Amino acid sequence: MADDKKVDSPVSDVEKNKTNAVLCYLGILIIIPFINEEAKKSPFVKFHLNQGVVLLIGSFVVSAVVWVPIIGWAFGIAFFVIWLMGLLGAIQGQMKRVPVVGNLTLIK
């Protein structure tokens, strides 16, 4: 994928797979696009699936730290904002990398 923050995907792919992309940010529901072979072929879903997996792993890390007063709360709020940016990007049909963890690639 490109090094810049926004990556383009064909419009028909986006419209066809928007629901699967949104599911990538909804916790355990990430399983649905992960096991759907047709969805995994979509560059749009693949992009959001990667970000969803990274954010899901990040949620476990943040949940361990969020109990620490002030610093943990700041991490929790920052993580929520990053997650929300990814979710809104999927809803809007965009392939924008989220800040901080958006360049991590776990799914190729």
PyRosetta script that sets phi, psi and omega in degrees:
from pyrosetta import init, pose_from_sequence

init()
pose = pose_from_sequence("MADDKKVDSPVSDVEKNKTNAVLCYLGILIIIPFINEEAKKSPFVKFHLNQGVVLLIGSFVVSAVVWVPIIGWAFGIAFFVIWLMGLLGAIQGQMKRVPVVGNLTLIK")
pose.set_psi(1, 164.1)
pose.set_omega(1, -177.2)
pose.set_phi(2, -68.5)
pose.set_psi(2, 158.1)
pose.set_omega(2, -179.6)
pose.set_phi(3, -79.5)
pose.set_psi(3, -19.8)
pose.set_omega(3, -178.8)
pose.set_phi(4, -74.8)
pose.set_psi(4, 175.2)
pose.set_omega(4, -174.0)
pose.set_phi(5, -73.4)
pose.set_psi(5, -27.2)
pose.set_omega(5, -175.4)
pose.set_phi(6, -114.7)
pose.set_psi(6, 132.6)
pose.set_omega(6, 179.6)
pose.set_phi(7, -121.4)
pose.set_psi(7, 136.7)
pose.set_omega(7, -177.0)
pose.set_phi(8, -92.9)
pose.set_psi(8, 149.8)
pose.set_omega(8, 176.6)
pose.set_phi(9, -137.4)
pose.set_psi(9, 146.7)
pose.set_omega(9, 179.4)
pose.set_phi(10, -55.6)
pose.set_psi(10, 142.1)
pose.set_omega(10, -175.4)
pose.set_phi(11, -59.6)
pose.set_psi(11, -41.6)
pose.set_omega(11, -179.2)
pose.set_phi(12, -63.3)
pose.set_psi(12, -37.1)
pose.set_omega(12, 177.6)
pose.set_phi(13, -64.6)
pose.set_psi(13, -41.9)
pose.set_omega(13, -179.1)
pose.set_phi(14, -63.6)
pose.set_psi(14, -51.0)
pose.set_omega(14, -177.5)
pose.set_phi(15, -63.1)
pose.set_psi(15, -38.4)
pose.set_omega(15, -178.3)
pose.set_phi(16, -69.8)
pose.set_psi(16, -32.2)
pose.set_omega(16, -171.2)
pose.set_phi(17, -117.0)
pose.set_psi(17, 15.5)
pose.set_omega(17, -177.4)
pose.set_phi(18, -61.2)
pose.set_psi(18, -40.6)
pose.set_omega(18, -179.5)
pose.set_phi(19, -62.4)
pose.set_psi(19, -44.0)
pose.set_omega(19, 177.9)
pose.set_phi(20, -63.3)
pose.set_psi(20, -37.1)
pose.set_omega(20, 179.2)
pose.set_phi(21, -65.7)
pose.set_psi(21, -40.2)
pose.set_omega(21, 178.7)
pose.set_phi(22, -65.7)
pose.set_psi(22, -39.2)
pose.set_omega(22, 179.3)
pose.set_phi(23, -60.8)
pose.set_psi(23, -23.7)
pose.set_omega(23, -180.0)
pose.set_phi(24, -64.1)
pose.set_psi(24, -18.5)
pose.set_omega(24, -178.2)
pose.set_phi(25, -105.5)
pose.set_psi(25, 5.3)
pose.set_omega(25, -174.1)
pose.set_phi(26, -109.4)
pose.set_psi(26, 53.9)
pose.set_omega(26, 173.7)
pose.set_phi(27, 59.2)
pose.set_psi(27, -123.6)
pose.set_omega(27, -174.9)
pose.set_phi(28, -65.1)
pose.set_psi(28, -19.9)
pose.set_omega(28, 178.8)
pose.set_phi(29, -67.4)
pose.set_psi(29, -8.0)
pose.set_omega(29, 176.4)
pose.set_phi(30, -62.2)
pose.set_psi(30, -19.1)
pose.set_omega(30, 179.0)
pose.set_phi(31, -61.9)
pose.set_psi(31, -35.9)
pose.set_omega(31, -176.2)
pose.set_phi(32, -59.6)
pose.set_psi(32, -55.4)
pose.set_omega(32, 177.9)
pose.set_phi(33, -70.5)
pose.set_psi(33, -22.9)
pose.set_omega(33, -179.8)
pose.set_phi(34, -69.0)
pose.set_psi(34, -35.3)
pose.set_omega(34, -179.7)
pose.set_phi(35, -94.3)
pose.set_psi(35, -10.5)
pose.set_omega(35, 179.9)
pose.set_phi(36, -82.0)
pose.set_psi(36, 107.3)
pose.set_omega(36, -175.8)
pose.set_phi(37, -61.2)
pose.set_psi(37, -39.1)
pose.set_omega(37, -179.7)
pose.set_phi(38, -65.4)
pose.set_psi(38, -40.3)
pose.set_omega(38, 179.5)
pose.set_phi(39, -66.4)
pose.set_psi(39, -37.8)
pose.set_omega(39, -179.3)
pose.set_phi(40, -67.2)
pose.set_psi(40, -19.3)
pose.set_omega(40, 177.2)
pose.set_phi(41, -78.0)
pose.set_psi(41, -17.4)
pose.set_omega(41, -178.4)
pose.set_phi(42, -78.0)
pose.set_psi(42, 126.7)
pose.set_omega(42, 176.3)
pose.set_phi(43, -60.8)
pose.set_psi(43, -34.1)
pose.set_omega(43, -179.7)
pose.set_phi(44, -65.3)
pose.set_psi(44, -48.1)
pose.set_omega(44, 179.7)
pose.set_phi(45, -68.5)
pose.set_psi(45, -41.2)
pose.set_omega(45, 179.8)
pose.set_phi(46, -58.6)
pose.set_psi(46, -42.4)
pose.set_omega(46, 177.6)
pose.set_phi(47, -60.0)
pose.set_psi(47, -50.5)
pose.set_omega(47, -177.8)
pose.set_phi(48, -73.3)
pose.set_psi(48, -28.4)
pose.set_omega(48, 175.3)
pose.set_phi(49, -64.1)
pose.set_psi(49, -42.6)
pose.set_omega(49, 177.5)
pose.set_phi(50, -61.0)
pose.set_psi(50, -48.8)
pose.set_omega(50, -179.4)
pose.set_phi(51, -65.0)
pose.set_psi(51, -37.5)
pose.set_omega(51, 178.9)
pose.set_phi(52, -63.5)
pose.set_psi(52, -40.8)
pose.set_omega(52, 178.5)
pose.set_phi(53, -65.4)
pose.set_psi(53, -44.3)
pose.set_omega(53, 179.1)
pose.set_phi(54, -61.1)
pose.set_psi(54, -43.9)
pose.set_omega(54, -179.8)
pose.set_phi(55, -70.0)
pose.set_psi(55, -33.0)
pose.set_omega(55, 176.6)
pose.set_phi(56, -64.9)
pose.set_psi(56, -43.9)
pose.set_omega(56, 175.8)
pose.set_phi(57, -63.1)
pose.set_psi(57, -42.5)
pose.set_omega(57, 178.1)
pose.set_phi(58, -61.6)
pose.set_psi(58, -32.3)
pose.set_omega(58, -179.5)
pose.set_phi(59, -65.3)
pose.set_psi(59, -34.2)
pose.set_omega(59, 177.2)
pose.set_phi(60, -67.8)
pose.set_psi(60, -39.3)
pose.set_omega(60, 178.2)
pose.set_phi(61, -65.8)
pose.set_psi(61, -47.0)
pose.set_omega(61, -178.1)
pose.set_phi(62, -65.4)
pose.set_psi(62, -36.1)
pose.set_omega(62, -179.7)
pose.set_phi(63, -64.1)
pose.set_psi(63, -26.3)
pose.set_omega(63, 177.1)
pose.set_phi(64, -78.4)
pose.set_psi(64, -27.0)
pose.set_omega(64, -175.3)
pose.set_phi(65, -95.7)
pose.set_psi(65, -23.7)
pose.set_omega(65, -171.6)
pose.set_phi(66, -63.3)
pose.set_psi(66, -18.1)
pose.set_omega(66, -179.9)
pose.set_phi(67, -77.2)
pose.set_psi(67, -12.7)
pose.set_omega(67, 177.7)
pose.set_phi(68, -78.2)
pose.set_psi(68, 123.2)
pose.set_omega(68, -178.5)
pose.set_phi(69, -58.0)
pose.set_psi(69, 146.3)
pose.set_omega(69, 177.5)
pose.set_phi(70, 63.2)
pose.set_psi(70, -64.3)
pose.set_omega(70, -178.9)
pose.set_phi(71, -65.4)
pose.set_psi(71, -46.8)
pose.set_omega(71, 178.7)
pose.set_phi(72, -63.5)
pose.set_psi(72, -39.4)
pose.set_omega(72, 179.0)
pose.set_phi(73, -64.8)
pose.set_psi(73, -39.6)
pose.set_omega(73, 178.6)
pose.set_phi(74, -63.5)
pose.set_psi(74, -41.8)
pose.set_omega(74, 176.2)
pose.set_phi(75, -62.0)
pose.set_psi(75, -41.8)
pose.set_omega(75, 179.7)
pose.set_phi(76, -62.4)
pose.set_psi(76, -44.5)
pose.set_omega(76, 179.2)
pose.set_phi(77, -66.6)
pose.set_psi(77, -44.5)
pose.set_omega(77, 179.4)
pose.set_phi(78, -62.1)
pose.set_psi(78, -42.3)
pose.set_omega(78, 179.1)
pose.set_phi(79, -63.9)
pose.set_psi(79, -41.7)
pose.set_omega(79, 178.5)
pose.set_phi(80, -60.8)
pose.set_psi(80, -42.3)
pose.set_omega(80, 179.6)
pose.set_phi(81, -64.3)
pose.set_psi(81, -43.0)
pose.set_omega(81, 178.8)
pose.set_phi(82, -63.4)
pose.set_psi(82, -43.8)
pose.set_omega(82, 178.2)
pose.set_phi(83, -61.5)
pose.set_psi(83, -44.1)
pose.set_omega(83, -179.5)
pose.set_phi(84, -63.1)
pose.set_psi(84, -38.0)
pose.set_omega(84, 177.7)
pose.set_phi(85, -62.5)
pose.set_psi(85, -41.6)
pose.set_omega(85, 177.9)
pose.set_phi(86, -65.6)
pose.set_psi(86, -44.8)
pose.set_omega(86, 179.5)
pose.set_phi(87, -61.9)
pose.set_psi(87, -46.5)
pose.set_omega(87, 179.7)
pose.set_phi(88, -64.8)
pose.set_psi(88, -35.3)
pose.set_omega(88, 176.6)
pose.set_phi(89, -62.3)
pose.set_psi(89, -41.5)
pose.set_omega(89, 178.2)
pose.set_phi(90, -66.9)
pose.set_psi(90, -42.2)
pose.set_omega(90, 179.6)
pose.set_phi(91, -62.5)
pose.set_psi(91, -38.8)
pose.set_omega(91, -178.2)
pose.set_phi(92, -83.0)
pose.set_psi(92, -1.9)
pose.set_omega(92, 178.4)
pose.set_phi(93, 76.9)
pose.set_psi(93, 26.2)
pose.set_omega(93, -179.0)
pose.set_phi(94, -106.7)
pose.set_psi(94, 154.9)
pose.set_omega(94, 175.2)
pose.set_phi(95, -115.0)
pose.set_psi(95, 70.5)
pose.set_omega(95, 178.9)
pose.set_phi(96, -100.7)
pose.set_psi(96, 131.5)
pose.set_omega(96, 176.8)
pose.set_phi(97, -72.5)
pose.set_psi(97, 137.6)
pose.set_omega(97, 177.9)
pose.set_phi(98, -76.4)
pose.set_psi(98, 153.4)
pose.set_omega(98, 178.8)
pose.set_phi(99, -63.7)
pose.set_psi(99, 157.3)
pose.set_omega(99, 173.8)
pose.set_phi(100, 70.8)
pose.set_psi(100, -60.2)
pose.set_omega(100, -174.4)
pose.set_phi(101, -106.4)
pose.set_psi(101, 0.7)
pose.set_omega(101, -175.9)
pose.set_phi(102, -64.2)
pose.set_psi(102, -23.9)
pose.set_omega(102, -179.1)
pose.set_phi(103, -88.7)
pose.set_psi(103, -4.5)
pose.set_omega(103, 176.5)
pose.set_phi(104, -74.6)
pose.set_psi(104, 133.8)
pose.set_omega(104, -179.5)
pose.set_phi(105, -121.2)
pose.set_psi(105, 113.3)
pose.set_omega(105, 177.2)
pose.set_phi(106, -107.3)
pose.set_psi(106, -27.8)
pose.set_omega(106, -179.0)
pose.set_phi(107, -116.7)
pose.set_psi(107, 121.8)
pose.set_omega(107, -178.0)
pose.set_phi(108, -106.9)
pose.dump_pdb("model.pdb")
